[in-house]
Amino acid sequence: MTPGQPAAPKPAAATPSPGRRVLRPLIIAVVIGFAIYILLPQIGEIEQAFVALRSGRWRYLWVVAIGASMTFVTSGWMVVTSTDLRLPFRRTVLEQVAAWFMATVTPARVGWVVITQGYLVKAGADEHSAYAASTLNLLITFLAHLGLLLVLLPLLPALELPPVTPPSTEVVIVVVLAVLVGAGIILWIPRARRFLVTDLVGVLKAMPAVLSNPRRASLLLIAAVAGNIAFAIALAGSIAAYGPVPSFLGVLVAYMLAATISGVAPTPGGLGAMEAALVAALVRLGVESGVAVAAVLTFRLATFWVPMPIGAWVLRRGRRDGWL
């Protein structure tokens, strides 16, 4: 460029097309509508839910808030424990709020791994160690959830649940066929297959780290179990706000079964599937349908909807300050 020649204009920043700006809110609206459609058949009489909401004992919302907050504290504890870095605990808990937000809006917890791995790299870990630590967290979380379910399920008869009618042979066949078809579709799609292979490879690489450090594995397991208990505390507080609470063991099993079902749901954060499964489980525990619906709506408000904008704000703030 010669003196006096005007500088070349900088390329304009790419802006999302109007179609994209409209598409995302539309998808979210469709998902919410689908969730309501799934939830409504579980309600029984919707008037009961409004009666429960109007007569709520709001002091128990402190229990809900404490339980919901503790889920992120235990998640941050797991990240701190899974690495040799000296991570600031408060910032790590905030990072988990941002990572949870990303995990909700991305498939297969990809966003959680990306945010957590990036956070560890910015804190001083190399790429391999950061990936191993984040994968180790997912592995321990899965093992703790599965192990706790296997321990608690034999205790279900002690909860005095109403008898459950076993499914017919036709239903079993349909479910098995649906699972096989779903697995076939996943393996047929190249991107989904790559994600599956990547996760399996990551789990296999993380196994030596678990087996070689029993103390770290034990602390991670305790934190993962504590996270499930924190969710159950929030759910029990939500029930107590509107009516009598069944046994805490039953509430814990109800949450874990619902979380397992929502984990394979195609909606963000198991939206719809989690609500329907929780209402059904609580009703089987003897909770009135209106109270169950009000409690589940309160629980999801505290553990899903409220953390969403907070996580988005933390993510934006962390990226602006350079630690995310």
Phi and psi in degrees as a GROMACS rama.xvg file:
@    title "Ramachandran Plot"
@    xaxis  label "Phi"
@    yaxis  label "Psi"
@TYPE xy
-83.1031  155.874  THR-2
-57.1587  139.622  PRO-3
86.5199  -13.2806  GLY-4
-79.4932  131.492  GLN-5
-64.1956  143.599  PRO-6
-66.7479  145.899  ALA-7
-65.6339  135.976  ALA-8
-64.3234  141.45  PRO-9
-73.7063  143.621  LYS-10
-63.2167  137.969  PRO-11
-67.8961  143.607  ALA-12
-66.0911  139.134  ALA-13
-66.7397  130.068  ALA-14
-112.569  143.154  THR-15
-63.018  142.836  PRO-16
-67.2946  154.846  SER-17
-56.0937  -35.5825  PRO-18
-61.9156  -40.8304  GLY-19
-68.4053  -37.2242  ARG-20
-64.8052  -31.4112  ARG-21
-85.1439  -31.0375  VAL-22
-66.3818  -43.8408  LEU-23
-63.2468  -50.0919  ARG-24
-59.3848  -33.7956  PRO-25
-65.1794  -43.1725  LEU-26
-62.6719  -43.1784  ILE-27
-61.5604  -42.6875  ILE-28
-63.1704  -40.5968  ALA-29
-64.4266  -41.7188  VAL-30
-63.1225  -43.9212  VAL-31
-63.3231  -42.9166  ILE-32
-61.2922  -40.7828  GLY-33
-64.3581  -38.9073  PHE-34
-63.4554  -42.3441  ALA-35
-64.7239  -39.0364  ILE-36
-61.3388  -39.0399  TYR-37
-71.231  -38.263  ILE-38
-74.5318  -35.7713  LEU-39
-57.3862  -41.9546  LEU-40
-61.7049  -19.8796  PRO-41
-83.39  -11.8781  GLN-42
-74.8186  -37.1735  ILE-43
84.7454  -97.2488  GLY-44
-116.604  115.379  GLU-45
-64.2052  -26.2993  ILE-46
-60.8753  -33.8698  GLU-47
-62.2119  -36.9845  GLN-48
-65.3715  -41.4167  ALA-49
-68.4294  -35.9831  PHE-50
-62.3704  -43.6627  VAL-51
-63.6465  -40.4913  ALA-52
-64.5683  -38.8593  LEU-53
-70.1838  -29.6926  ARG-54
-105.081  26.5589  SER-55
-66.6705  145.957  GLY-56
-95.2818  90.6697  ARG-57
-69.4371  -14.797  TRP-58
-62.3453  -25.6762  ARG-59
-74.1473  -9.66261  TYR-60
-65.5164  -22.5909  LEU-61
-63.4542  -38.4158  TRP-62
-63.9517  -41.4249  VAL-63
-61.9151  -45.57  VAL-64
-64.375  -40.0257  ALA-65
-66.2319  -45.9936  ILE-66
-61.1676  -44.1453  GLY-67
-63.4718  -40.3501  ALA-68
-67.0238  -37.9667  SER-69
-65.5795  -24.5536  MET-70
-62.0984  -37.8863  THR-71
-77.2525  -31.0243  PHE-72
-64.1916  -44.8338  VAL-73
-67.4905  -35.0729  THR-74
-65.8822  -41.7701  SER-75
-64.4993  -37.7411  GLY-76
-59.0423  -40.6547  TRP-77
-63.9378  -41.8216  MET-78
-65.1016  -43.252  VAL-79
-62.4034  -40.1065  VAL-80
-73.5996  -27.2094  THR-81
-79.6717  -1.6722  SER-82
-136.111  159.535  THR-83
-85.4646  -4.00784  ASP-84
-69.7217  151.774  LEU-85
-92.569  88.1831  ARG-86
-88.2687  138.758  LEU-87
-66.8185  124.76  PRO-88
-65.7809  -44.4767  PHE-89
-61.195  -45.3038  ARG-90
-65.8065  -35.0147  ARG-91
-66.9758  -37.6758  THR-92
-63.9101  -42.3604  VAL-93
-63.2943  -38.8882  LEU-94
-60.6222  -35.7961  GLU-95
-69.4771  -30.9969  GLN-96
-64.1499  -44.7038  VAL-97
-65.1684  -41.1009  ALA-98
-66.1212  -36.4511  ALA-99
-63.7475  -41.1857  TRP-100
-59.079  -45.3057  PHE-101
-67.436  -35.9076  MET-102
-65.028  -29.5385  ALA-103
-73.8664  -35.4266  THR-104
-97.2551  3.29024  VAL-105
-125.674  154.893  THR-106
-79.1069  151.488  PRO-107
55.5549  33.4323  ALA-108
59.7276  21.2811  ARG-109
-61.2755  -42.4762  VAL-110
-61.4575  -37.636  GLY-111
-62.7366  -45.207  TRP-112
-63.6591  -43.0214  VAL-113
-62.1759  -48.0198  VAL-114
-67.935  -45.3409  ILE-115
-66.2946  -43.0954  THR-116
-63.5122  -43.4286  GLN-117
-63.4772  -38.0733  GLY-118
-62.387  -43.7036  TYR-119
-67.5987  -37.1659  LEU-120
-64.2476  -44.0654  VAL-121
-66.6011  -24.3314  LYS-122
-82.6952  -7.00106  ALA-123
122.947  -1.79878  GLY-124
-82.4614  152.403  ALA-125
-81.2594  167.263  ASP-126
-58.0662  -43.0009  GLU-127
-65.7733  -45.5775  HIS-128
-64.8832  -39.0044  SER-129
-65.0717  -42.2348  ALA-130
-66.6108  -40.6038  TYR-131
-63.1765  -40.4766  ALA-132
-66.4644  -44.235  ALA-133
-67.1962  -38.6147  SER-134
-67.7484  -37.5203  THR-135
-60.6565  -39.3546  LEU-136
-60.5129  -47.0582  ASN-137
-63.1678  -40.8853  LEU-138
-62.8296  -48.3172  LEU-139
-65.4873  -39.2534  ILE-140
-60.2878  -43.8914  THR-141
-64.7144  -46.422  PHE-142
-63.7456  -40.1144  LEU-143
-65.9137  -42.1786  ALA-144
-63.8389  -46.8678  HIS-145
-64.7582  -45.3325  LEU-146
-63.5128  -42.031  GLY-147
-65.7331  -38.1728  LEU-148
-63.0093  -43.5226  LEU-149
-64.0225  -32.0468  LEU-150
-74.2243  -38.7807  VAL-151
-84.4746  -31.0369  LEU-152
-58.9968  -39.1471  LEU-153
-62.5911  -18.0605  PRO-154
-86.1703  -2.29769  LEU-155
-57.2005  -40.2541  LEU-156
-58.1536  -29.5269  PRO-157
-71.653  -13.0945  ALA-158
-83.6121  -2.38868  LEU-159
56.1187  45.3703  GLU-160
-71.8788  148.498  LEU-161
-60.9444  151.695  PRO-162
-61.5805  140.109  PRO-163
-105.595  126.664  VAL-164
-72.241  124.515  THR-165
-65.741  147.375  PRO-166
-67.803  153.836  PRO-167
-74.1323  166.243  SER-168
-60.6437  -38.2477  THR-169
-62.1054  -41.8591  GLU-170
-64.5463  -42.7198  VAL-171
-60.6849  -43.7679  VAL-172
-63.0964  -43.1706  ILE-173
-62.5474  -42.9895  VAL-174
-63.6909  -45.2289  VAL-175
-61.7293  -44.4941  VAL-176
-63.008  -40.034  LEU-177
-63.8702  -40.8515  ALA-178
-64.1553  -43.9943  VAL-179
-64.054  -41.9407  LEU-180
-64.6813  -42.8514  VAL-181
-61.8592  -42.5075  GLY-182
-64.5904  -38.7938  ALA-183
-63.8829  -40.3942  GLY-184
-64.4793  -42.8598  ILE-185
-60.7421  -45.4506  ILE-186
-70.8545  -23.5543  LEU-187
-78.2777  -31.0185  TRP-188
-80.155  120.304  ILE-189
-57.2977  -44.4963  PRO-190
-65.16  -43.7406  ARG-191
-64.3958  -38.2606  ALA-192
-64.4512  -39.8174  ARG-193
-64.5907  -40.7366  ARG-194
-61.4755  -42.5787  PHE-195
-63.7211  -45.733  LEU-196
-64.3122  -41.8967  VAL-197
-60.8923  -44.004  THR-198
-63.4914  -42.5281  ASP-199
-64.4752  -42.446  LEU-200
-63.683  -41.2827  VAL-201
-62.9791  -40.3611  GLY-202
-64.0292  -43.6203  VAL-203
-64.225  -37.6062  LEU-204
-70.5621  -29.3328  LYS-205
-80.2648  -19.6141  ALA-206
-57.4894  -44.58  MET-207
-58.9199  -36.1076  PRO-208
-64.489  -34.3228  ALA-209
-71.2767  -45.8612  VAL-210
-72.5516  -28.0123  LEU-211
-84.1622  -10.6513  SER-212
-134.317  79.9042  ASN-213
-60.6162  -34.699  PRO-214
-63.4693  -45.66  ARG-215
-64.153  -42.0782  ARG-216
-61.986  -40.0001  ALA-217
-64.64  -43.9358  SER-218
-64.6302  -38.6447  LEU-219
-66.1686  -40.7166  LEU-220
-63.0796  -42.5876  LEU-221
-60.9281  -43.7451  ILE-222
-64.4463  -40.7551  ALA-223
-65.3279  -42.0943  ALA-224
-65.1483  -40.9835  VAL-225
-61.4105  -33.9929  ALA-226
-63.1632  -42.9326  GLY-227
-63.8576  -39.5441  ASN-228
-65.5404  -37.9433  ILE-229
-61.9437  -42.5397  ALA-230
-61.7709  -41.5649  PHE-231
-65.4032  -35.9101  ALA-232
-61.9425  -44.3272  ILE-233
-62.0535  -40.1286  ALA-234
-68.4709  -41.9737  LEU-235
-63.6106  -40.4661  ALA-236
-63.6225  -36.435  GLY-237
-65.3012  -39.1513  SER-238
-68.0943  -42.5842  ILE-239
-62.8662  -24.95  ALA-240
-68.3114  -17.1227  ALA-241
-127.335  -12.8714  TYR-242
-178.676  -173.589  GLY-243
-66.8551  147.407  PRO-244
-100.889  131.118  VAL-245
-68.7597  -175.82  PRO-246
-59.7111  143.871  SER-247
-62.4167  -33.6641  PHE-248
-60.7318  -41.8753  LEU-249
-64.3933  -39.4965  GLY-250
-63.7461  -41.9112  VAL-251
-63.0243  -44.2975  LEU-252
-64.9206  -41.039  VAL-253
-60.2483  -44.997  ALA-254
-63.5167  -44.5929  TYR-255
-66.8342  -38.442  MET-256
-65.2638  -42.8499  LEU-257
-64.8698  -39.2942  ALA-258
-65.098  -36.3356  ALA-259
-64.5821  -42.415  THR-260
-66.1918  -44.6585  ILE-261
-68.716  -22.5536  SER-262
-65.8692  -24.7865  GLY-263
-103.89  4.18748  VAL-264
-75.6206  146.143  ALA-265
-80.1787  -2.79131  PRO-266
-90.2922  156.208  THR-267
-60.0026  127.502  PRO-268
62.0621  21.5734  GLY-269
66.9167  25.9956  GLY-270
-57.7825  128.962  LEU-271
94.109  -54.6695  GLY-272
-67.0337  -43.0356  ALA-273
-63.1673  -45.8197  MET-274
-62.3911  -47.5243  GLU-275
-63.1454  -43.1084  ALA-276
-66.8154  -39.7522  ALA-277
-66.0239  -45.2755  LEU-278
-60.7396  -45.5849  VAL-279
-61.937  -42.5397  ALA-280
-66.7351  -41.7247  ALA-281
-67.9151  -37.9139  LEU-282
-62.1615  -39.4503  VAL-283
-69.1615  -22.3835  ARG-284
-80.947  -2.28484  LEU-285
101.53  3.21001  GLY-286
-76.5371  135.074  VAL-287
-59.7687  146.664  GLU-288
-59.7754  -42.4787  SER-289
-63.878  -42.4792  GLY-290
-64.6058  -40.436  VAL-291
-61.9423  -44.5549  ALA-292
-64.5256  -46.769  VAL-293
-60.8441  -41.5117  ALA-294
-65.5502  -42.6837  ALA-295
-66.3021  -41.083  VAL-296
-61.996  -41.0475  LEU-297
-65.7832  -44.0633  THR-298
-60.2572  -45.5476  PHE-299
-71.3073  -31.12  ARG-300
-61.3161  -42.5408  LEU-301
-77.0568  -33.4313  ALA-302
-104.245  -8.90597  THR-303
-124.791  -58.6746  PHE-304
-75.4944  -43.1116  TRP-305
-65.1775  -44.0777  VAL-306
-65.6381  -18.8363  PRO-307
-59.7196  -59.4504  MET-308
-65.3614  -31.8777  PRO-309
-64.4471  -44.4176  ILE-310
-63.0793  -40.196  GLY-311
-63.5587  -40.8167  ALA-312
-66.2924  -43.7802  TRP-313
-62.5816  -41.2278  VAL-314
-60.8551  -45.677  LEU-315
-65.1644  -43.043  ARG-316
-66.7191  -42.203  ARG-317
-64.3224  -38.9764  GLY-318
-69.6685  -36.1106  ARG-319
-66.5736  -38.3452  ARG-320
-84.7791  -8.79858  ASP-321
90.1464  10.592  GLY-322
-106.301  2.20927  TRP-323
